Amino acid sequence: MSGLFTTTKIDSHLDGLFKQSAGKSEIAVKPLLPEKVFADIEKKKKKQEKKEGNKAFLGFKKAKELLAASLKRKAEELAEKEEPEKKKIKKLTEEEKLEKEQRTVFLGNVPVACIEKGGYKQLKSKFKECGKIESIRFRSVAFSEPMDRKSAFLARKLHSSRDVLNAYIVFEQKESVAKAVELNGTVFMDKHVRVDSAVNNKVHDRKRSVFLGGLPFDAEEEELWEHFKECGQIEFVRIIRDAKTNVGKGFGYVQFKERDDVDAALANEKKFRNKTKIRVQRCKIPVSEGGVPDKKPKKKGGKKMPAKKPSGKSGKPLPAPKRFEGTRATKDDGSKFKLVKTSKKKVLAKKKQGKK
């Protein structure tokens, strides 16, 4: 043991090598970075974020442009499809309007069921015999709700108490109108249909017509056809209605084919709906059509109205002069005395004589 702790000879060569070494190593410490380095790092981060933001914005912008282009393309396609329809509804000139009206007939007292598919086919088939039909339009439809007429028509919001309407049929040829007018008064779907030309220049013959007053507001044309059918052959029946609500105004007209039938209608004492007495009168003929002007009623006895009494300065009427001679006649008196009119001058003259 003692030999282990004994000193030995040191190798000088090795000792020299160790002495020339760097010495003991120190613990590695992370160097502190200056503020400039941190600023550069933040700047790089912001630049990167901005770059990414720009990239996202450009992507969004590109997507927006693509969407706009797609919508524009679709709009152009729709416009191309709608161009033929726009051509159909273009504004017509006055000559074109007149030419179209000459090919059009008016239908009155048409069953409201004709707006449905089945009734529409029956109506078209009925008048197709007169010629090729260009279009059919329905008018004077009574709706149950106060809304846009087009929307109410599409939604079929029809009034339950009004079962008829009016219509216009446009034919392709003018000659078809004359054939269609011959169907006036024919029964179609249990209704007497009125057929007339849209440009009818025929003067209404008031000598063959009667005026009807005191009609119920819910009266229908078909009821009047039934009420006056025994008086003679009816040409048409018309009830005057409100333009917006299509509710009757309480009066109308019936035109017969013969003038003699008017007397029968005036003598008809049958009550409407077996409870209402309607007023039936001759239609007045205007002076422009050869009628006689109404005479002004004469005053009783043909005497003029008494003039107004003169008034004084205060505006009050002056008292009437007193009668000094004669007496006022009454019914009880046997014989009437003749009244003598006196004037102010005579009264004043008598007063002056009395003073003297």
C-alpha atoms as a printed R data frame, in Angstrom:
    type eleno elety resid chain resno        x       y       z
1   ATOM     1    CA   MET     A     1    0.000   0.000   0.000
2   ATOM     2    CA   SER     A     2    2.703   2.326   0.853
3   ATOM     3    CA   GLY     A     3    4.043   1.743  -2.584
4   ATOM     4    CA   LEU     A     4    0.982   3.232  -4.272
5   ATOM     5    CA   PHE     A     5    1.462   6.613  -2.655
6   ATOM     6    CA   THR     A     6    5.081   6.858  -3.402
7   ATOM     7    CA   THR     A     7    6.104   9.457  -5.913
8   ATOM     8    CA   THR     A     8    7.199   8.379  -9.350
9   ATOM     9    CA   LYS     A     9    9.140  10.117 -11.995
10  ATOM    10    CA   ILE     A    10    7.044  12.486 -14.158
11  ATOM    11    CA   ASP     A    11    7.350  12.272 -17.888
12  ATOM    12    CA   SER     A    12    8.467  15.687 -18.928
13  ATOM    13    CA   HIS     A    13    7.169  15.321 -22.486
14  ATOM    14    CA   LEU     A    14    3.595  14.632 -21.396
15  ATOM    15    CA   ASP     A    15    3.756  17.312 -18.801
16  ATOM    16    CA   GLY     A    16    4.680  19.843 -21.412
17  ATOM    17    CA   LEU     A    17    1.788  18.884 -23.604
18  ATOM    18    CA   PHE     A    18   -0.719  19.396 -20.829
19  ATOM    19    CA   LYS     A    19    0.760  22.738 -19.890
20  ATOM    20    CA   GLN     A    20    0.349  23.988 -23.450
21  ATOM    21    CA   SER     A    21   -3.405  23.047 -23.542
22  ATOM    22    CA   ALA     A    22   -6.291  25.645 -23.395
23  ATOM    23    CA   GLY     A    23   -6.946  24.871 -19.821
24  ATOM    24    CA   LYS     A    24  -10.250  24.140 -18.154
25  ATOM    25    CA   SER     A    25  -13.421  24.487 -20.270
26  ATOM    26    CA   GLU     A    26  -16.180  26.849 -19.094
27  ATOM    27    CA   ILE     A    27  -20.002  26.148 -19.133
28  ATOM    28    CA   ALA     A    28  -21.575  27.076 -22.486
29  ATOM    29    CA   VAL     A    29  -23.884  30.092 -22.146
30  ATOM    30    CA   LYS     A    30  -26.380  31.227 -24.839
31  ATOM    31    CA   PRO     A    31  -25.385  34.653 -25.966
32  ATOM    32    CA   LEU     A    32  -27.906  37.497 -25.488
33  ATOM    33    CA   LEU     A    33  -29.386  38.806 -28.747
34  ATOM    34    CA   PRO     A    34  -29.532  42.558 -29.245
35  ATOM    35    CA   GLU     A    35  -32.793  44.571 -29.863
36  ATOM    36    CA   LYS     A    36  -32.004  44.909 -33.535
37  ATOM    37    CA   VAL     A    37  -32.183  41.152 -33.981
38  ATOM    38    CA   PHE     A    38  -35.645  41.069 -32.337
39  ATOM    39    CA   ALA     A    39  -36.846  43.917 -34.567
40  ATOM    40    CA   ASP     A    40  -35.687  42.051 -37.643
41  ATOM    41    CA   ILE     A    41  -37.510  38.922 -36.545
42  ATOM    42    CA   GLU     A    42  -40.770  40.888 -35.936
43  ATOM    43    CA   LYS     A    43  -40.397  42.570 -39.283
44  ATOM    44    CA   LYS     A    44  -40.003  39.223 -41.015
45  ATOM    45    CA   LYS     A    45  -43.085  37.892 -39.224
46  ATOM    46    CA   LYS     A    46  -45.207  40.883 -40.250
47  ATOM    47    CA   LYS     A    47  -43.963  40.627 -43.793
48  ATOM    48    CA   GLN     A    48  -44.871  36.962 -43.864
49  ATOM    49    CA   GLU     A    49  -48.327  37.668 -42.412
50  ATOM    50    CA   LYS     A    50  -48.879  40.450 -44.928
51  ATOM    51    CA   LYS     A    51  -47.804  38.175 -47.720
52  ATOM    52    CA   GLU     A    52  -50.184  35.478 -46.551
53  ATOM    53    CA   GLY     A    53  -52.979  38.067 -46.151
54  ATOM    54    CA   ASN     A    54  -52.403  39.390 -49.648
55  ATOM    55    CA   LYS     A    55  -52.450  35.879 -50.953
56  ATOM    56    CA   ALA     A    56  -55.780  35.178 -49.229
57  ATOM    57    CA   PHE     A    57  -57.229  38.484 -50.452
58  ATOM    58    CA   LEU     A    58  -56.143  37.758 -54.000
59  ATOM    59    CA   GLY     A    59  -57.735  34.336 -53.763
60  ATOM    60    CA   PHE     A    60  -60.990  35.846 -52.471
61  ATOM    61    CA   LYS     A    61  -60.925  38.507 -55.178
62  ATOM    62    CA   LYS     A    62  -60.362  35.919 -57.861
63  ATOM    63    CA   ALA     A    63  -63.221  33.792 -56.517
64  ATOM    64    CA   LYS     A    64  -65.469  36.876 -56.493
65  ATOM    65    CA   GLU     A    65  -64.561  37.685 -60.084
66  ATOM    66    CA   LEU     A    66  -65.273  34.124 -61.132
67  ATOM    67    CA   LEU     A    67  -68.650  34.239 -59.381
68  ATOM    68    CA   ALA     A    68  -69.502  37.581 -61.016
69  ATOM    69    CA   ALA     A    69  -68.500  36.223 -64.405
70  ATOM    70    CA   SER     A    70  -70.655  33.159 -63.824
71  ATOM    71    CA   LEU     A    71  -73.656  35.283 -62.824
72  ATOM    72    CA   LYS     A    72  -73.121  37.574 -65.807
73  ATOM    73    CA   ARG     A    73  -72.981  34.606 -68.125
74  ATOM    74    CA   LYS     A    74  -76.196  33.219 -66.649
75  ATOM    75    CA   ALA     A    75  -77.887  36.616 -66.971
76  ATOM    76    CA   GLU     A    76  -76.857  36.821 -70.609
77  ATOM    77    CA   GLU     A    77  -78.214  33.346 -71.224
78  ATOM    78    CA   LEU     A    78  -81.535  34.275 -69.593
79  ATOM    79    CA   ALA     A    79  -81.652  37.496 -71.607
80  ATOM    80    CA   GLU     A    80  -81.158  35.522 -74.799
81  ATOM    81    CA   LYS     A    81  -84.024  33.230 -73.804
82  ATOM    82    CA   GLU     A    82  -86.315  36.156 -72.899
83  ATOM    83    CA   GLU     A    83  -85.632  38.077 -76.111
84  ATOM    84    CA   PRO     A    84  -88.382  36.265 -78.059
85  ATOM    85    CA   GLU     A    85  -90.874  37.003 -75.245
86  ATOM    86    CA   LYS     A    86  -89.901  40.675 -75.250
87  ATOM    87    CA   LYS     A    87  -90.503  40.793 -78.961
88  ATOM    88    CA   LYS     A    88  -94.028  39.477 -78.367
89  ATOM    89    CA   ILE     A    89  -94.927  42.196 -75.846
90  ATOM    90    CA   LYS     A    90  -93.363  45.078 -77.747
91  ATOM    91    CA   LYS     A    91  -95.408  48.244 -78.086
92  ATOM    92    CA   LEU     A    92  -97.762  48.192 -81.031
93  ATOM    93    CA   THR     A    93  -98.392  51.122 -83.318
94  ATOM    94    CA   GLU     A    94 -101.861  52.643 -83.644
95  ATOM    95    CA   GLU     A    95 -102.401  50.848 -86.941
96  ATOM    96    CA   GLU     A    96 -101.338  47.517 -85.427
97  ATOM    97    CA   LYS     A    97 -103.647  48.072 -82.443
98  ATOM    98    CA   LEU     A    98 -106.606  48.800 -84.716
99  ATOM    99    CA   GLU     A    99 -105.829  45.768 -86.864
100 ATOM   100    CA   LYS     A   100 -105.682  43.572 -83.747
101 ATOM   101    CA   GLU     A   101 -108.966  44.963 -82.389
102 ATOM   102    CA   GLN     A   102 -110.637  44.141 -85.696
103 ATOM   103    CA   ARG     A   103 -109.673  40.504 -85.070
104 ATOM   104    CA   THR     A   104 -110.968  40.539 -81.469
105 ATOM   105    CA   VAL     A   105 -114.371  39.650 -79.993
106 ATOM   106    CA   PHE     A   106 -115.737  40.471 -76.535
107 ATOM   107    CA   LEU     A   107 -117.381  37.741 -74.456
108 ATOM   108    CA   GLY     A   108 -119.670  38.536 -71.538
109 ATOM   109    CA   ASN     A   109 -121.286  36.295 -68.910
110 ATOM   110    CA   VAL     A   110 -118.554  33.665 -69.342
111 ATOM   111    CA   PRO     A   111 -118.509  30.950 -66.618
112 ATOM   112    CA   VAL     A   112 -115.606  31.407 -64.200
113 ATOM   113    CA   ALA     A   113 -114.783  27.709 -64.645
114 ATOM   114    CA   CYS     A   114 -113.206  28.636 -68.009
115 ATOM   115    CA   ILE     A   115 -110.013  29.805 -66.289
116 ATOM   116    CA   GLU     A   116 -109.332  26.195 -65.311
117 ATOM   117    CA   LYS     A   117 -107.828  23.712 -67.748
118 ATOM   118    CA   GLY     A   118 -111.055  21.823 -68.511
119 ATOM   119    CA   GLY     A   119 -113.234  24.911 -68.990
120 ATOM   120    CA   TYR     A   120 -110.535  26.646 -71.040
121 ATOM   121    CA   LYS     A   121 -110.439  23.723 -73.468
122 ATOM   122    CA   GLN     A   122 -114.241  23.808 -73.834
123 ATOM   123    CA   LEU     A   123 -114.258  27.562 -74.507
124 ATOM   124    CA   LYS     A   124 -111.454  27.298 -77.045
125 ATOM   125    CA   SER     A   125 -113.135  24.353 -78.745
126 ATOM   126    CA   LYS     A   126 -116.437  26.298 -78.940
127 ATOM   127    CA   PHE     A   127 -114.935  29.286 -80.783
128 ATOM   128    CA   LYS     A   128 -112.327  27.340 -82.705
129 ATOM   129    CA   GLU     A   129 -115.130  26.515 -85.131
130 ATOM   130    CA   CYS     A   130 -115.126  30.193 -86.185
131 ATOM   131    CA   GLY     A   131 -111.414  30.256 -87.041
132 ATOM   132    CA   LYS     A   132 -107.889  29.871 -85.680
133 ATOM   133    CA   ILE     A   133 -107.455  31.505 -82.270
134 ATOM   134    CA   GLU     A   134 -104.377  33.597 -81.507
135 ATOM   135    CA   SER     A   135 -104.990  34.249 -77.792
136 ATOM   136    CA   ILE     A   136 -107.653  34.330 -75.037
137 ATOM   137    CA   ARG     A   137 -107.612  36.910 -72.221
138 ATOM   138    CA   PHE     A   138 -109.852  36.945 -69.128
139 ATOM   139    CA   ARG     A   139 -111.078  40.187 -67.544
140 ATOM   140    CA   SER     A   140 -113.470  41.437 -64.801
141 ATOM   141    CA   VAL     A   141 -112.536  38.647 -62.388
142 ATOM   142    CA   ALA     A   142 -113.842  39.166 -58.833
143 ATOM   143    CA   PHE     A   143 -111.298  38.255 -56.147
144 ATOM   144    CA   SER     A   144 -111.898  37.369 -52.510
145 ATOM   145    CA   GLU     A   145 -108.824  39.205 -51.136
146 ATOM   146    CA   PRO     A   146 -107.535  42.757 -51.756
147 ATOM   147    CA   MET     A   147 -104.188  41.925 -53.375
148 ATOM   148    CA   ASP     A   148 -102.388  42.240 -56.690
149 ATOM   149    CA   ARG     A   149 -104.756  41.042 -59.437
150 ATOM   150    CA   LYS     A   150 -102.127  38.936 -61.195
151 ATOM   151    CA   SER     A   151 -101.067  37.226 -57.952
152 ATOM   152    CA   ALA     A   152 -104.687  36.679 -56.916
153 ATOM   153    CA   PHE     A   153 -105.476  35.180 -60.328
154 ATOM   154    CA   LEU     A   154 -102.518  32.775 -60.163
155 ATOM   155    CA   ALA     A   155 -103.447  31.816 -56.591
156 ATOM   156    CA   ARG     A   156 -107.112  31.393 -57.641
157 ATOM   157    CA   LYS     A   157 -108.372  33.724 -54.878
158 ATOM   158    CA   LEU     A   158 -111.790  34.037 -56.537
159 ATOM   159    CA   HIS     A   159 -114.934  35.501 -54.967
160 ATOM   160    CA   SER     A   160 -117.432  32.784 -54.095
161 ATOM   161    CA   SER     A   161 -120.552  34.837 -54.980
162 ATOM   162    CA   ARG     A   162 -119.371  35.806 -58.506
163 ATOM   163    CA   ASP     A   163 -119.380  32.891 -60.932
164 ATOM   164    CA   VAL     A   164 -118.971  34.733 -64.264
165 ATOM   165    CA   LEU     A   165 -116.379  36.964 -65.915
166 ATOM   166    CA   ASN     A   166 -115.560  38.610 -69.250
167 ATOM   167    CA   ALA     A   167 -113.072  37.518 -71.896
168 ATOM   168    CA   TYR     A   168 -111.468  38.609 -75.159
169 ATOM   169    CA   ILE     A   169 -110.639  36.217 -77.999
170 ATOM   170    CA   VAL     A   170 -108.162  37.306 -80.685
171 ATOM   171    CA   PHE     A   171 -108.478  35.428 -83.986
172 ATOM   172    CA   GLU     A   172 -105.823  35.171 -86.669
173 ATOM   173    CA   GLN     A   173 -108.225  36.338 -89.396
174 ATOM   174    CA   LYS     A   174 -110.764  39.205 -89.426
175 ATOM   175    CA   GLU     A   175 -113.371  37.032 -91.109
176 ATOM   176    CA   SER     A   176 -113.626  34.871 -87.975
177 ATOM   177    CA   VAL     A   177 -115.161  37.758 -85.999
178 ATOM   178    CA   ALA     A   178 -118.401  37.792 -88.023
179 ATOM   179    CA   LYS     A   179 -118.841  34.057 -87.464
180 ATOM   180    CA   ALA     A   180 -118.204  34.415 -83.725
181 ATOM   181    CA   VAL     A   181 -120.769  37.242 -83.351
182 ATOM   182    CA   GLU     A   182 -123.445  34.859 -84.650
183 ATOM   183    CA   LEU     A   183 -122.989  32.868 -81.415
184 ATOM   184    CA   ASN     A   184 -124.355  35.788 -79.372
185 ATOM   185    CA   GLY     A   185 -127.011  34.617 -76.901
186 ATOM   186    CA   THR     A   186 -126.126  30.934 -77.189
187 ATOM   187    CA   VAL     A   187 -125.984  28.833 -74.028
188 ATOM   188    CA   PHE     A   188 -122.480  27.749 -73.016
189 ATOM   189    CA   MET     A   189 -121.982  25.830 -69.755
190 ATOM   190    CA   ASP     A   190 -125.501  26.853 -68.589
191 ATOM   191    CA   LYS     A   191 -124.850  30.570 -69.284
192 ATOM   192    CA   HIS     A   192 -126.168  32.839 -72.061
193 ATOM   193    CA   VAL     A   193 -122.921  34.195 -73.498
194 ATOM   194    CA   ARG     A   194 -122.812  37.707 -74.927
195 ATOM   195    CA   VAL     A   195 -120.594  37.902 -78.038
196 ATOM   196    CA   ASP     A   196 -119.772  41.224 -79.667
197 ATOM   197    CA   SER     A   197 -117.016  42.708 -81.824
198 ATOM   198    CA   ALA     A   198 -114.360  44.677 -79.930
199 ATOM   199    CA   VAL     A   199 -114.707  47.521 -82.467
200 ATOM   200    CA   ASN     A   200 -118.488  47.511 -82.588
201 ATOM   201    CA   ASN     A   201 -119.523  50.829 -84.139
202 ATOM   202    CA   LYS     A   202 -123.220  49.935 -84.023
203 ATOM   203    CA   VAL     A   203 -125.322  52.511 -82.168
204 ATOM   204    CA   HIS     A   204 -127.128  51.112 -79.149
205 ATOM   205    CA   ASP     A   205 -130.834  50.936 -80.007
206 ATOM   206    CA   ARG     A   206 -132.542  52.421 -76.955
207 ATOM   207    CA   LYS     A   207 -135.974  51.869 -78.505
208 ATOM   208    CA   ARG     A   208 -135.427  48.126 -78.122
209 ATOM   209    CA   SER     A   209 -134.041  48.419 -74.581
210 ATOM   210    CA   VAL     A   210 -135.360  48.864 -71.067
211 ATOM   211    CA   PHE     A   211 -133.617  50.363 -68.050
212 ATOM   212    CA   LEU     A   212 -133.622  48.327 -64.843
213 ATOM   213    CA   GLY     A   213 -133.323  50.003 -61.459
214 ATOM   214    CA   GLY     A   214 -133.397  48.748 -57.894
215 ATOM   215    CA   LEU     A   215 -131.439  45.575 -58.678
216 ATOM   216    CA   PRO     A   216 -129.727  43.737 -55.814
217 ATOM   217    CA   PHE     A   217 -125.964  44.334 -55.803
218 ATOM   218    CA   ASP     A   218 -125.316  40.605 -56.186
219 ATOM   219    CA   ALA     A   219 -127.678  40.192 -59.164
220 ATOM   220    CA   GLU     A   220 -126.314  38.185 -62.110
221 ATOM   221    CA   GLU     A   221 -126.983  38.514 -65.842
222 ATOM   222    CA   GLU     A   222 -128.302  34.960 -66.062
223 ATOM   223    CA   GLU     A   223 -131.042  35.775 -63.536
224 ATOM   224    CA   LEU     A   224 -132.248  38.648 -65.733
225 ATOM   225    CA   TRP     A   225 -132.264  36.379 -68.789
226 ATOM   226    CA   GLU     A   226 -134.578  34.060 -66.855
227 ATOM   227    CA   HIS     A   227 -136.717  36.944 -65.542
228 ATOM   228    CA   PHE     A   228 -137.429  38.544 -68.966
229 ATOM   229    CA   LYS     A   229 -137.345  35.501 -71.257
230 ATOM   230    CA   GLU     A   230 -141.174  35.438 -71.508
231 ATOM   231    CA   CYS     A   231 -141.266  39.051 -72.762
232 ATOM   232    CA   GLY     A   232 -139.510  38.250 -76.053
233 ATOM   233    CA   GLN     A   233 -136.200  37.326 -77.644
234 ATOM   234    CA   ILE     A   234 -133.356  38.930 -75.716
235 ATOM   235    CA   GLU     A   235 -130.314  40.208 -77.589
236 ATOM   236    CA   PHE     A   236 -128.151  40.898 -74.542
237 ATOM   237    CA   VAL     A   237 -128.270  41.690 -70.824
238 ATOM   238    CA   ARG     A   238 -125.883  44.068 -69.111
239 ATOM   239    CA   ILE     A   239 -125.454  44.883 -65.418
240 ATOM   240    CA   ILE     A   240 -123.338  47.951 -64.617
241 ATOM   241    CA   ARG     A   241 -120.560  46.987 -62.201
242 ATOM   242    CA   ASP     A   242 -117.778  48.689 -60.278
243 ATOM   243    CA   ALA     A   243 -114.518  48.601 -62.233
244 ATOM   244    CA   LYS     A   244 -112.387  47.565 -59.223
245 ATOM   245    CA   THR     A   245 -114.620  45.236 -57.198
246 ATOM   246    CA   ASN     A   246 -116.874  43.968 -60.054
247 ATOM   247    CA   VAL     A   247 -119.858  44.312 -57.711
248 ATOM   248    CA   GLY     A   248 -123.122  45.482 -59.279
249 ATOM   249    CA   LYS     A   249 -124.207  49.108 -58.829
250 ATOM   250    CA   GLY     A   250 -127.925  48.300 -58.692
251 ATOM   251    CA   PHE     A   251 -128.957  49.030 -62.279
252 ATOM   252    CA   GLY     A   252 -128.617  47.550 -65.748
253 ATOM   253    CA   TYR     A   253 -130.133  47.142 -69.230
254 ATOM   254    CA   VAL     A   254 -131.928  44.526 -71.298
255 ATOM   255    CA   GLN     A   255 -132.029  44.855 -75.088
256 ATOM   256    CA   PHE     A   256 -134.591  42.857 -77.068
257 ATOM   257    CA   LYS     A   257 -134.482  41.892 -80.730
258 ATOM   258    CA   GLU     A   258 -137.866  43.525 -81.421
259 ATOM   259    CA   ARG     A   259 -139.221  46.894 -80.246
260 ATOM   260    CA   ASP     A   260 -142.627  45.438 -79.415
261 ATOM   261    CA   ASP     A   261 -141.027  43.335 -76.684
262 ATOM   262    CA   VAL     A   262 -140.313  46.503 -74.696
263 ATOM   263    CA   ASP     A   263 -144.050  46.939 -73.968
264 ATOM   264    CA   ALA     A   264 -144.201  43.376 -72.671
265 ATOM   265    CA   ALA     A   265 -141.227  44.054 -70.385
266 ATOM   266    CA   LEU     A   266 -142.871  47.227 -69.039
267 ATOM   267    CA   ALA     A   267 -146.065  45.282 -68.297
268 ATOM   268    CA   ASN     A   268 -144.158  42.484 -66.556
269 ATOM   269    CA   GLU     A   269 -145.111  42.596 -62.873
270 ATOM   270    CA   LYS     A   270 -143.165  39.490 -61.920
271 ATOM   271    CA   LYS     A   271 -140.960  40.074 -58.859
272 ATOM   272    CA   PHE     A   272 -137.240  39.505 -59.152
273 ATOM   273    CA   ARG     A   273 -136.254  36.449 -57.087
274 ATOM   274    CA   ASN     A   274 -139.947  36.334 -56.107
275 ATOM   275    CA   LYS     A   275 -139.434  39.071 -53.530
276 ATOM   276    CA   THR     A   276 -137.920  42.210 -55.091
277 ATOM   277    CA   LYS     A   277 -139.881  44.642 -57.243
278 ATOM   278    CA   ILE     A   278 -137.445  46.128 -59.744
279 ATOM   279    CA   ARG     A   279 -138.013  49.364 -61.649
280 ATOM   280    CA   VAL     A   280 -138.448  48.887 -65.411
281 ATOM   281    CA   GLN     A   281 -138.427  51.998 -67.627
282 ATOM   282    CA   ARG     A   282 -137.944  52.922 -71.245
283 ATOM   283    CA   CYS     A   283 -134.432  54.057 -72.100
284 ATOM   284    CA   LYS     A   284 -134.267  57.784 -72.761
285 ATOM   285    CA   ILE     A   285 -133.096  58.673 -76.251
286 ATOM   286    CA   PRO     A   286 -130.574  61.560 -76.277
287 ATOM   287    CA   VAL     A   287 -131.260  64.652 -78.377
288 ATOM   288    CA   SER     A   288 -128.205  63.853 -80.534
289 ATOM   289    CA   GLU     A   289 -129.959  60.644 -81.626
290 ATOM   290    CA   GLY     A   290 -133.318  62.247 -82.366
291 ATOM   291    CA   GLY     A   291 -134.735  62.308 -78.854
292 ATOM   292    CA   VAL     A   292 -137.010  65.046 -77.505
293 ATOM   293    CA   PRO     A   293 -135.416  67.335 -74.893
294 ATOM   294    CA   ASP     A   294 -136.970  67.393 -71.448
295 ATOM   295    CA   LYS     A   295 -139.350  70.315 -70.919
296 ATOM   296    CA   LYS     A   296 -138.748  72.514 -67.920
297 ATOM   297    CA   PRO     A   297 -141.625  72.296 -65.420
298 ATOM   298    CA   LYS     A   298 -143.832  75.396 -65.413
299 ATOM   299    CA   LYS     A   299 -144.628  77.266 -62.245
300 ATOM   300    CA   LYS     A   300 -148.084  76.881 -60.804
301 ATOM   301    CA   GLY     A   301 -150.521  79.293 -62.441
302 ATOM   302    CA   GLY     A   302 -147.795  80.619 -64.693
303 ATOM   303    CA   LYS     A   303 -147.192  83.466 -62.221
304 ATOM   304    CA   LYS     A   304 -143.816  84.961 -61.584
305 ATOM   305    CA   MET     A   305 -142.206  84.708 -58.202
306 ATOM   306    CA   PRO     A   306 -142.805  87.790 -56.054
307 ATOM   307    CA   ALA     A   307 -139.947  90.254 -56.006
308 ATOM   308    CA   LYS     A   308 -137.995  90.778 -52.837
309 ATOM   309    CA   LYS     A   309 -139.161  93.600 -50.602
310 ATOM   310    CA   PRO     A   310 -136.877  96.637 -50.509
311 ATOM   311    CA   SER     A   311 -134.823  97.014 -47.366
312 ATOM   312    CA   GLY     A   312 -133.978 100.105 -45.338
313 ATOM   313    CA   LYS     A   313 -130.607 101.386 -44.143
314 ATOM   314    CA   SER     A   314 -130.507  98.826 -41.348
315 ATOM   315    CA   GLY     A   315 -130.982  95.995 -43.828
316 ATOM   316    CA   LYS     A   316 -134.409  95.069 -42.479
317 ATOM   317    CA   PRO     A   317 -137.287  94.752 -44.961
318 ATOM   318    CA   LEU     A   318 -139.708  97.672 -45.004
319 ATOM   319    CA   PRO     A   319 -143.243  96.986 -43.780
320 ATOM   320    CA   ALA     A   320 -145.892  96.514 -46.433
321 ATOM   321    CA   PRO     A   321 -148.233  99.481 -46.917
322 ATOM   322    CA   LYS     A   322 -151.497  99.246 -45.033
323 ATOM   323    CA   ARG     A   323 -154.757  98.923 -46.907
324 ATOM   324    CA   PHE     A   324 -157.316 101.478 -45.787
325 ATOM   325    CA   GLU     A   325 -160.073 100.628 -48.216
326 ATOM   326    CA   GLY     A   326 -161.897  97.333 -48.540
327 ATOM   327    CA   THR     A   327 -161.502  94.188 -46.470
328 ATOM   328    CA   ARG     A   328 -159.492  90.962 -47.003
329 ATOM   329    CA   ALA     A   329 -161.717  88.182 -48.290
330 ATOM   330    CA   THR     A   330 -161.887  84.896 -46.383
331 ATOM   331    CA   LYS     A   331 -163.415  81.504 -47.130
332 ATOM   332    CA   ASP     A   332 -166.161  82.105 -44.577
333 ATOM   333    CA   ASP     A   333 -167.345  85.286 -46.252
334 ATOM   334    CA   GLY     A   334 -170.293  84.930 -48.575
335 ATOM   335    CA   SER     A   335 -169.425  87.607 -51.095
336 ATOM   336    CA   LYS     A   336 -165.880  88.876 -51.527
337 ATOM   337    CA   PHE     A   337 -165.141  92.565 -51.564
338 ATOM   338    CA   LYS     A   338 -162.942  94.006 -54.208
339 ATOM   339    CA   LEU     A   339 -159.683  95.169 -52.752
340 ATOM   340    CA   VAL     A   340 -158.472  98.581 -53.701
341 ATOM   341    CA   LYS     A   341 -154.738  98.987 -53.823
342 ATOM   342    CA   THR     A   342 -153.369 102.119 -52.247
343 ATOM   343    CA   SER     A   343 -150.025 103.772 -52.616
344 ATOM   344    CA   LYS     A   344 -147.825 105.786 -50.285
345 ATOM   345    CA   LYS     A   345 -148.393 108.980 -52.250
346 ATOM   346    CA   LYS     A   346 -152.161 108.806 -51.745
347 ATOM   347    CA   VAL     A   347 -151.744 108.116 -48.019
348 ATOM   348    CA   LEU     A   348 -149.364 111.058 -47.559
349 ATOM   349    CA   ALA     A   349 -151.679 113.336 -49.531
350 ATOM   350    CA   LYS     A   350 -154.633 112.431 -47.300
351 ATOM   351    CA   LYS     A   351 -152.561 113.048 -44.163
352 ATOM   352    CA   LYS     A   352 -151.618 116.525 -45.387
353 ATOM   353    CA   GLN     A   353 -155.261 117.321 -46.092
354 ATOM   354    CA   GLY     A   354 -156.208 116.207 -42.570
355 ATOM   355    CA   LYS     A   355 -153.594 118.494 -41.003
356 ATOM   356    CA   LYS     A   356 -154.954 121.467 -42.898
